[in-house]
Amino acid sequence: IDEIHRFNKAQQDIFLPCIEDGTLILIGATTENPSFTINNALLSRLRVLTLNPLSAEALLQIITRFESKSQKITLSLDAKNALIGFSQGDGRHLLNTLENLQTIQEGEIDLETLCTLVQKKPAPYDRQSDHHYNLISALHKSVRGSDPDAALYYLARMLEGGEDPHFLGRRLVRMAVEDIGLADPEALPLTLAAWETYERLGSPEGELALAEATLYLALAPKSNATYVAFKRAQKLASETAHHLPPKTILNAPTQFMKQEGYGKNYHYDHDMPEAFSGQNYFPEGIPRPSLYTPPERGFEREMKKRLHFFQNLRLKKNT
């Protein structure tokens, strides 16, 4: 069955009893990732063979065999290398191109002639396919790994394939908050500005703003401390959602609430030395957690100093 992924997962179930009792041997072909397009029950009964793009050596063999069989055209070495590049590992595309060439040109074909006769194979890219998810993963991890050249390459790959630049702008903003964070507070406004610049200029000029943001993020100091701290806060919040904040820090707009102790003994921090009261803001019964632990990188070195300053000051005021 060619293009087996076109059967929906419910329709694929009809093959199961026939495969199990040996009535049929199923051989399917698909250009999609079977993990997503073939249901688990069927996939567990199949052996998956991955067909990879052909190497340059294999493509050269195809050209050589075609030349010897056709005897109508021969290609110069530069033309062969260019045609291999145009084919992008696709043997069928290469053969189709060679067959088309022999119908419109005879004799030796040099690089200049080839470029006038052949169009480059479109980039294998689909916004809903593996290529989309694989390349955005590669872009994100290249930025996280501080490799500006690789990051710029994958950005160009996605734009060349027809990816929506607005999607790339959103992902760059996500990288700024997830992987750079407060280690470089300029990363977030810069990526937002790059996204807005693209919205105003469009392609191709606006794509340069996305490239600038990509390079900036790749070379910025990295920190996921905010990301980790927020995950810890979410976990703690889900486990302690029934606890009320201390009445000391709650507003008391009515007389009844004042009688209940709302706002009693609250210290207005601006009236205190260092504008810091050191009072407890967590609900009673919850030991004070340490959620945010900034690293010694970028601006978070300064954040760490501030954190330790207030921690020590709180300790002094409460002992």
C-alpha positions as CSV (number, residue, x, y, z in Angstrom):
1,I,0.0,0.0,0.0
2,D,1.6,3.2,-1.1
3,E,1.0,6.4,1.0
4,I,-0.4,4.2,3.8
5,H,-0.7,7.2,6.1
6,R,-3.7,8.4,4.1
7,F,-5.7,5.7,5.9
8,N,-6.9,7.2,9.1
9,K,-6.2,5.3,12.3
10,A,-9.7,3.8,12.5
11,Q,-9.4,2.5,9.0
12,Q,-6.0,1.0,9.7
13,D,-7.6,-1.3,12.2
14,I,-9.1,-3.4,9.4
15,F,-5.6,-4.8,8.7
16,L,-5.1,-6.1,12.2
17,P,-7.0,-9.5,12.1
18,C,-5.7,-10.3,8.6
19,I,-2.1,-9.7,9.7
20,E,-2.5,-11.7,12.9
21,D,-4.0,-14.8,11.1
22,G,-1.5,-14.6,8.2
23,T,-4.1,-13.9,5.5
24,L,-2.0,-11.0,4.2
25,I,1.5,-9.7,4.4
26,L,1.3,-5.9,4.6
27,I,4.0,-3.8,2.9
28,G,3.3,-0.1,3.3
29,A,5.2,3.0,2.1
30,T,4.9,6.5,3.6
31,T,6.7,9.8,3.5
32,E,5.4,10.6,7.0
33,N,6.7,9.6,10.4
34,P,4.9,6.3,11.2
35,S,5.0,7.1,14.9
36,F,2.4,9.8,14.3
37,T,0.5,8.5,11.3
38,I,0.2,4.7,12.0
39,N,-1.8,3.5,15.0
40,N,0.1,1.8,17.8
41,A,-1.6,-1.6,17.4
42,L,-0.7,-1.8,13.7
43,L,2.8,-0.4,14.2
44,S,3.6,-3.0,16.9
45,R,3.0,-5.7,14.3
46,L,5.2,-4.2,11.6
47,R,8.9,-3.8,11.0
48,V,9.8,-0.3,10.1
49,L,12.6,0.2,7.5
50,T,13.8,3.8,7.1
51,L,14.9,4.9,3.6
52,N,17.5,7.7,3.8
53,P,18.5,10.2,1.1
54,L,21.1,8.8,-1.3
55,S,24.7,9.8,-0.9
56,A,26.6,11.9,-3.4
57,E,28.5,8.7,-4.5
58,A,25.2,6.8,-5.1
59,L,23.8,9.7,-7.1
60,L,27.0,9.9,-9.2
61,Q,26.6,6.1,-10.0
62,I,23.1,6.8,-11.3
63,I,24.4,9.6,-13.6
64,T,27.2,7.4,-14.9
65,R,24.9,4.5,-15.6
66,F,22.4,6.8,-17.3
67,E,25.1,8.3,-19.5
68,S,26.3,4.8,-20.6
69,K,22.8,3.6,-21.3
70,S,21.5,6.8,-23.0
71,Q,24.6,7.7,-25.1
72,K,22.8,10.9,-26.0
73,I,24.2,13.2,-23.3
74,T,27.3,13.5,-21.2
75,L,27.8,15.9,-18.3
76,S,31.0,17.7,-17.3
77,L,32.3,17.1,-13.8
78,D,31.0,20.5,-12.6
79,A,27.6,19.8,-14.1
80,K,27.5,16.4,-12.4
81,N,28.3,17.9,-9.0
82,A,25.7,20.6,-9.5
83,L,23.0,18.1,-10.5
84,I,23.8,16.0,-7.5
85,G,23.3,19.1,-5.3
86,F,20.0,20.0,-7.1
87,S,18.7,16.5,-6.5
88,Q,19.2,16.7,-2.7
89,G,19.5,12.9,-2.2
90,D,16.5,12.1,-4.3
91,G,17.3,9.4,-6.9
92,R,13.9,9.6,-8.6
93,H,14.2,13.3,-9.1
94,L,17.7,12.9,-10.5
95,L,16.5,10.3,-13.1
96,N,13.5,12.5,-14.1
97,T,15.9,15.4,-14.6
98,L,18.3,13.3,-16.7
99,E,15.4,12.0,-18.9
100,N,14.2,15.6,-19.4
101,L,17.7,16.7,-20.3
102,Q,18.1,14.2,-23.1
103,T,14.9,15.3,-24.7
104,I,16.0,18.9,-25.0
105,Q,19.8,18.7,-25.4
106,E,22.3,16.3,-26.9
107,G,26.0,16.0,-26.5
108,E,28.0,17.3,-23.6
109,I,26.3,19.6,-21.1
110,D,28.5,21.9,-19.1
111,L,27.6,23.7,-15.9
112,E,26.3,26.9,-17.6
113,T,24.0,25.0,-19.9
114,L,22.7,22.8,-17.0
115,C,21.8,25.9,-14.9
116,T,19.7,27.2,-17.8
117,L,17.9,24.0,-18.3
118,V,17.3,22.6,-14.8
119,Q,15.4,24.0,-11.8
120,K,16.5,23.3,-8.3
121,K,14.5,20.6,-6.4
122,P,12.2,22.4,-3.9
123,A,13.3,22.0,-0.3
124,P,11.6,19.0,1.4
125,Y,9.5,21.0,3.9
126,D,6.0,20.9,5.1
127,R,4.7,22.9,8.1
128,Q,2.8,19.9,9.4
129,S,5.5,17.2,8.8
130,D,8.6,16.0,10.5
131,H,10.7,18.5,8.7
132,H,8.9,21.4,10.5
133,Y,9.4,19.9,14.0
134,N,12.9,18.6,13.3
135,L,14.2,21.9,12.1
136,I,12.6,24.0,14.8
137,S,14.1,21.6,17.3
138,A,17.5,22.0,15.7
139,L,17.2,25.8,15.6
140,H,16.2,26.0,19.3
141,K,18.9,23.6,20.5
142,S,21.6,25.4,18.4
143,V,20.6,28.7,20.1
144,R,20.6,27.0,23.5
145,G,24.0,25.5,22.7
146,S,25.5,28.9,21.8
147,D,26.3,28.0,18.2
148,P,25.4,31.1,16.1
149,D,26.4,29.5,12.8
150,A,24.2,26.4,13.2
151,A,21.3,28.6,14.5
152,L,21.5,30.9,11.5
153,Y,21.7,27.9,9.1
154,Y,18.5,26.3,10.5
155,L,16.7,29.6,10.5
156,A,17.6,30.0,6.8
157,R,16.5,26.3,6.1
158,M,13.1,27.0,7.6
159,L,12.6,30.3,5.7
160,E,13.8,28.7,2.5
161,G,11.3,25.9,3.0
162,G,8.4,28.4,3.3
163,E,8.0,28.5,7.1
164,D,5.8,31.3,8.4
165,P,8.2,34.0,9.7
166,H,5.7,34.9,12.4
167,F,6.0,31.4,13.8
168,L,9.8,31.8,13.9
169,G,9.4,35.2,15.7
170,R,7.2,33.6,18.4
171,R,9.8,30.8,18.8
172,L,12.6,33.3,19.2
173,V,10.7,35.0,21.9
174,R,10.2,31.7,23.6
175,M,14.0,31.0,23.4
176,A,14.6,34.4,25.0
177,V,12.5,33.6,28.1
178,E,13.3,29.9,28.4
179,D,17.0,29.7,27.7
180,I,18.4,33.2,28.2
181,G,16.0,34.6,30.8
182,L,17.4,37.2,33.3
183,A,21.0,36.3,32.4
184,D,20.5,38.9,29.6
185,P,17.3,41.0,30.2
186,E,17.8,42.7,26.8
187,A,17.1,39.4,25.0
188,L,13.4,39.5,25.4
189,P,12.8,43.2,24.2
190,L,15.2,42.6,21.3
191,T,13.4,39.5,20.0
192,L,10.0,41.3,20.4
193,A,11.5,44.2,18.4
194,A,12.7,41.8,15.7
195,W,9.3,40.2,15.5
196,E,7.6,43.6,15.2
197,T,10.2,44.7,12.6
198,Y,9.3,41.7,10.5
199,E,5.6,42.5,10.8
200,R,6.3,46.0,9.5
201,L,8.8,45.2,6.8
202,G,7.7,41.8,5.6
203,S,9.9,39.5,3.5
204,P,12.7,39.5,2.6
205,E,13.9,42.6,4.4
206,G,12.2,41.7,7.7
207,E,13.9,38.3,7.7
208,L,17.2,40.1,8.5
209,A,15.7,41.2,11.8
210,L,14.9,37.6,12.7
211,A,18.5,36.7,11.8
212,E,19.9,39.4,14.1
213,A,17.7,38.2,17.0
214,T,18.9,34.6,16.3
215,L,22.6,35.6,16.5
216,Y,22.0,37.7,19.6
217,L,20.3,34.8,21.4
218,A,22.9,32.3,20.4
219,L,25.7,34.4,21.8
220,A,23.8,35.7,24.9
221,P,24.7,34.2,28.3
222,K,22.3,31.3,29.0
223,S,20.1,30.6,32.0
224,N,17.0,28.6,32.6
225,A,16.7,29.6,36.3
226,T,13.5,31.5,35.7
227,Y,12.0,28.5,33.8
228,V,13.0,26.1,36.6
229,A,11.8,28.5,39.4
230,F,8.4,28.9,37.7
231,K,8.0,25.1,37.4
232,R,8.8,24.7,41.1
233,A,6.3,27.5,41.9
234,Q,3.6,25.8,39.8
235,K,4.2,22.4,41.5
236,L,4.1,24.1,45.0
237,A,0.9,26.0,44.0
238,S,-0.9,22.9,42.9
239,E,-0.1,21.1,46.1
240,T,-1.0,24.0,48.5
241,A,-3.9,25.6,46.7
242,H,-6.1,25.3,49.8
243,H,-3.8,27.5,51.9
244,L,-4.8,31.2,52.3
245,P,-2.3,34.0,52.3
246,P,-1.5,35.4,55.8
247,K,-4.1,37.8,56.9
248,T,-1.4,40.4,57.6
249,I,-1.0,41.1,53.9
250,L,-4.7,41.1,53.0
251,N,-6.7,44.3,52.4
252,A,-9.5,45.1,54.8
253,P,-12.0,47.3,53.0
254,T,-14.8,46.5,55.5
255,Q,-15.1,46.8,59.3
256,F,-15.9,43.1,59.5
257,M,-12.6,42.2,57.7
258,K,-10.7,44.4,60.0
259,Q,-12.2,42.7,63.0
260,E,-11.2,39.4,61.5
261,G,-7.6,40.6,61.5
262,Y,-7.1,41.4,57.8
263,G,-4.2,43.8,57.4
264,K,-3.3,43.8,61.1
265,N,0.4,44.4,61.9
266,Y,1.2,44.9,58.2
267,H,4.4,46.8,57.7
268,Y,4.6,49.1,54.7
269,D,8.0,48.3,53.2
270,H,8.7,51.8,51.9
271,D,8.6,53.1,55.5
272,M,11.2,50.5,56.6
273,P,15.1,50.7,56.5
274,E,16.3,49.5,53.1
275,A,12.6,49.5,52.1
276,F,12.4,46.0,53.4
277,S,10.3,44.7,56.3
278,G,11.2,41.0,56.1
279,Q,7.7,39.9,56.9
280,N,6.3,36.6,55.8
281,Y,4.3,36.5,52.6
282,F,3.8,32.8,52.3
283,P,0.7,31.1,53.7
284,E,1.0,29.7,57.2
285,G,1.9,26.1,57.4
286,I,4.1,26.3,54.3
287,P,7.9,26.2,55.1
288,R,9.6,29.0,53.2
289,P,10.8,27.4,49.9
290,S,13.8,28.4,47.8
291,L,12.4,28.6,44.2
292,Y,14.7,30.9,42.4
293,T,18.4,30.1,42.3
294,P,20.2,32.3,39.8
295,P,23.5,31.1,38.4
296,E,26.8,33.0,38.2
297,R,26.2,34.1,34.5
298,G,25.4,37.3,32.9
299,F,23.1,39.8,34.7
300,E,22.0,37.0,37.1
301,R,25.3,37.5,38.9
302,E,23.8,40.8,40.0
303,M,20.4,39.1,40.7
304,K,22.2,36.6,42.9
305,K,23.8,39.4,44.9
306,R,20.4,41.0,45.4
307,L,18.8,37.7,46.4
308,H,21.5,37.0,49.0
309,F,21.3,40.6,50.3
310,F,17.5,40.3,51.0
311,Q,17.9,36.7,52.4
312,N,20.5,37.9,54.9
313,L,18.4,41.0,55.8
314,R,15.3,38.8,56.3
315,L,17.3,36.5,58.6
316,K,18.5,39.4,60.7
317,K,15.0,40.9,61.1
318,N,13.4,37.6,62.0
319,T,16.0,36.5,64.6
